Amino acid sequence: MSETEAAPEAGPTDAPADLVLTGVDGLDELLGGGVPRGHGITIMGSFGTGKTTFALQFLMQGLINGEKGIFISLEEDVDSVIANAASFGWDLRPYAKDKRLHIVKLEPADAKTTVTRIKSELPEFIRKSGATRVAIDSVSLLNMMFSDESERRTRLFALCQQIRSTGATCVFTAEVKDGNPRSSRDGLVEYVSDGVVGLRFNERDNGDVQLVLQVIKMRRLKHPRSIKPYSITDEGLQVHGDMEVF
């Protein structure tokens, strides 16, 4: 992730006006400068592939660039989110203190209250806070609150529409199905999202394992569909666009 620099031309921290940097080195280059502004992007993968790290990295890039953000967690409490970010060198505390970053913990055990809060409060909360970036970790847990597929689809579509109405760019994290790393657990979020980035383990016959990334979908943007290796370093995710999958 790059420091903010004042420069007349697009550089490490500057994307074209209609694109937003993800902050993930190598991925923004693959996308030609970032993801389309106002899109809802799903980061899809199994446990340990770096989905939450991606979401935090996305928000941190915005904070570095002077933007405001919201992190909504259905799994970790606020202290845990801050500690997770700190392990990559990202100190969220000053941003939270001056309200440039809001970290919200929702309780998935209370489905009715959680959904009511999201529906009634989230769009206005985004507007009032001035947030241009939102991360929801994870949308899979939110969908698990409803046993009926039709209701899950309706709720998820409404959530995406509500966030789009604010103009904010959003990252959702989603778990994948067992045995199918190219499909989310509920098979819904990839259809209502504007973009999908898949993270997975690539295991060879000899037992060697490599983390790989693929941009599966990105509306309004030409992008490669090639599978690229990436690393989870002490500074976050880094995509190796010049390398091939072994």
C-alpha positions in Angstrom: 0.0 0.0 0.0 1.3 3.4 -1.0 1.7 6.7 0.8 -0.3 9.6 -0.5 1.6 11.8 -2.9 0.7 15.0 -4.6 1.3 14.5 -8.3 -0.4 15.8 -11.5 -0.6 12.4 -13.1 -2.0 9.1 -11.9 0.4 7.4 -9.6 0.5 4.8 -6.8 -2.2 6.5 -4.8 -4.2 8.0 -7.6 -6.7 6.2 -9.8 -8.7 7.6 -12.7 -11.7 9.6 -11.5 -14.1 6.7 -12.0 -11.9 4.1 -10.3 -11.1 3.5 -6.6 -7.8 1.9 -5.5 -8.2 -1.3 -3.5 -4.8 -0.8 -1.8 -3.8 -4.3 -2.8 -0.5 -4.0 -4.6 -0.6 -5.9 -7.9 -4.4 -6.1 -8.0 -4.9 -2.4 -8.9 -2.4 -2.8 -11.7 -4.3 -5.8 -13.0 -7.5 -3.8 -13.0 -6.0 -0.8 -14.7 -6.2 1.5 -11.7 -8.7 0.0 -9.2 -12.4 -0.9 -9.0 -15.3 1.2 -10.4 -16.4 3.8 -7.9 -19.7 3.0 -6.3 -19.5 -0.7 -7.0 -20.3 -3.5 -4.6 -17.4 -6.0 -4.8 -17.4 -9.4 -3.2 -14.2 -11.0 -2.0 -14.9 -14.7 -2.0 -12.8 -17.4 -0.4 -12.4 -20.1 2.2 -11.0 -19.7 5.7 -7.4 -18.4 5.7 -7.4 -16.8 2.3 -7.2 -13.2 3.6 -10.8 -12.0 3.0 -11.0 -9.8 6.1 -7.4 -8.6 5.5 -8.5 -7.5 2.0 -11.5 -5.6 3.5 -9.3 -3.8 6.0 -6.6 -3.1 3.4 -9.3 -1.5 1.2 -10.5 0.7 4.0 -6.9 1.6 5.1 -6.1 2.8 1.5 -9.1 5.1 1.7 -8.1 6.5 5.1 -4.5 7.1 3.8 -6.1 9.0 0.9 -8.2 11.2 3.2 -11.5 9.3 2.8 -13.8 8.0 5.5 -14.9 4.4 6.0 -17.2 2.0 7.8 -16.3 -1.5 8.8 -19.3 -3.7 9.7 -18.4 -7.0 11.4 -20.7 -9.9 12.2 -17.9 -12.0 13.7 -15.3 -9.9 15.5 -15.7 -7.2 18.1 -14.2 -3.8 17.8 -11.0 -4.6 19.8 -10.4 -7.7 17.7 -10.8 -5.8 14.4 -8.3 -3.2 15.6 -5.8 -5.8 16.8 -6.2 -7.7 13.5 -5.4 -4.5 11.5 -2.4 -3.7 13.9 -0.8 -7.1 13.0 -0.3 -5.6 9.5 0.9 -2.3 10.7 -2.4 -0.4 10.3 -3.3 1.6 13.4 -7.0 2.2 13.2 -7.4 3.9 16.6 -6.7 7.5 15.6 -9.1 7.1 12.6 -11.8 5.7 14.9 -11.1 8.4 17.5 -11.7 11.3 15.1 -14.6 9.4 13.4 -13.0 9.0 10.0 -13.5 5.3 10.6 -16.6 3.7 12.2 -16.2 0.0 13.3 -19.7 -1.5 14.0 -20.2 -4.9 15.5 -23.6 -6.5 14.7 -25.0 -9.5 16.5 -26.0 -12.2 14.0 -27.7 -14.1 16.8 -30.5 -11.5 16.8 -31.4 -11.7 13.1 -34.5 -9.5 13.3 -32.8 -6.6 15.1 -29.7 -6.8 12.9 -31.6 -6.7 9.7 -33.8 -3.9 11.0 -30.8 -1.9 11.9 -29.2 -2.3 8.5 -32.3 -1.5 6.6 -33.3 1.5 8.7 -29.9 3.0 9.7 -27.2 2.0 7.3 -27.9 4.3 4.3 -28.4 7.4 6.5 -25.3 6.4 8.6 -23.2 6.3 5.5 -24.4 9.6 4.3 -24.1 11.4 7.7 -20.6 10.0 8.3 -19.4 11.0 4.9 -18.0 7.5 4.3 -17.0 6.7 0.7 -15.9 3.1 1.5 -17.8 0.4 3.4 -16.8 -3.2 4.2 -19.1 -5.9 5.5 -17.5 -8.9 7.0 -19.1 -11.3 6.2 -22.2 -11.2 4.1 -22.4 -15.0 4.4 -23.2 -14.8 8.1 -25.9 -12.2 7.3 -27.5 -14.5 4.7 -27.4 -17.5 7.1 -29.9 -15.7 9.3 -32.7 -16.6 6.8 -33.6 -20.2 5.9 -35.7 -19.2 2.9 -33.7 -18.6 -0.3 -36.2 -16.1 -1.7 -35.9 -14.0 1.5 -32.1 -14.2 1.4 -32.0 -13.0 -2.2 -34.5 -10.2 -1.5 -32.6 -9.0 1.6 -29.2 -9.1 -0.1 -30.4 -7.3 -3.2 -32.0 -4.6 -1.1 -28.7 -4.2 0.9 -26.7 -3.7 -2.3 -29.2 -1.2 -3.6 -29.2 0.7 -0.3 -25.4 1.0 -0.3 -25.3 1.9 -4.0 -27.8 4.7 -3.4 -25.2 6.4 -1.1 -22.5 6.4 -3.8 -20.1 4.5 -1.5 -17.9 1.7 -2.8 -18.4 -1.5 -0.8 -16.5 -4.7 -0.2 -18.4 -7.7 1.0 -16.5 -10.8 2.2 -18.2 -14.2 1.5 -17.4 -17.8 2.3 -17.3 -20.3 -0.5 -19.0 -23.7 -0.8 -17.1 -26.7 0.3 -15.6 -28.2 -2.7 -16.4 -25.3 -5.0 -14.1 -22.2 -4.5 -15.8 -20.4 -7.4 -19.2 -20.2 -5.7 -20.3 -18.5 -2.5 -21.8 -20.5 0.3 -25.4 -19.4 -0.6 -24.7 -18.9 -4.4 -26.4 -15.5 -4.3 -23.9 -12.7 -3.5 -21.9 -13.1 -6.7 -25.0 -12.4 -8.8 -26.1 -9.2 -7.0 -22.5 -7.8 -6.7 -20.9 -5.6 -9.4 -17.6 -7.5 -9.1 -16.3 -10.7 -7.7 -12.7 -11.5 -6.7 -11.9 -15.1 -5.8 -9.2 -16.1 -3.4 -8.3 -19.7 -3.0 -5.6 -22.3 -2.3 -4.0 -24.0 -5.2 -2.7 -27.4 -4.2 -0.5 -29.5 -6.4 -0.2 -33.3 -6.4 3.0 -33.1 -4.5 1.4 -31.2 -1.7 2.7 -27.8 -2.4 0.1 -25.0 -1.7 -0.1 -21.6 -3.3 -2.5 -18.8 -2.7 -4.1 -17.6 -6.0 -6.5 -14.9 -7.0 -8.8 -14.4 -9.9 -11.0 -11.4 -10.9 -14.1 -13.4 -11.9 -16.4 -10.5 -12.6 -16.1 -6.7 -12.8 -18.9 -4.7 -14.4 -18.0 -1.7 -16.6 -14.3 -2.8 -16.6 -12.2 -4.9 -18.9 -10.0 -7.1 -16.9 -7.9 -10.2 -17.2 -9.4 -13.5 -16.0 -6.0 -15.1 -15.6 -5.3 -16.7 -12.2 -2.4 -15.0 -10.4 -0.5 -16.0 -7.2 -0.6 -13.7 -4.2 0.9 -13.5 -0.8 -0.3 -12.5 2.7 2.6 -10.5 4.0 3.2 -8.5 7.1 1.8 -5.5 5.1 -1.3 -7.2 3.8 -2.1 -8.9 0.5 0.2 -8.6 -2.5 -0.7 -9.9 -5.9 2.2 -11.1 -8.1 0.8 -10.1 -11.5 4.1 -10.9 -13.3 4.2 -14.5 -12.0 2.4 -17.6 -13.2 0.6 -20.1 -11.1 2.8 -23.2 -10.5 
